[in-house]
Amino acid sequence: MLVQLLIWMINIYSFIILARVLISWLPDIN
């Protein structure tokens, strides 16, 4: 159960990083 929570936290953290990279790339496209 604790491992599942850790996996969830890693998934959310990596998703936030991916979103921030995507947002920082958007102004360069426009």
C-alpha positions in Angstrom: 0.0 0.0 0.0 2.9 2.4 0.9 4.6 1.4 -2.4 1.5 2.3 -4.4 1.4 5.7 -2.7 5.0 6.3 -3.6 4.3 5.3 -7.3 1.4 7.7 -7.3 3.6 10.6 -6.0 6.3 9.8 -8.6 3.7 9.8 -11.4 2.2 13.1 -10.3 5.7 14.7 -9.9 6.8 13.5 -13.4 3.5 14.8 -14.8 4.0 18.3 -13.2 7.6 18.4 -14.7 6.3 17.4 -18.1 3.6 20.0 -17.9 6.1 22.7 -17.0 8.4 21.7 -19.9 5.4 21.8 -22.3 4.4 25.3 -21.0 8.0 26.6 -21.3 8.1 25.3 -24.9 4.7 26.9 -26.0 6.0 30.5 -26.3 8.8 29.4 -28.6 6.3 27.8 -31.1 4.3 31.0 -31.2 
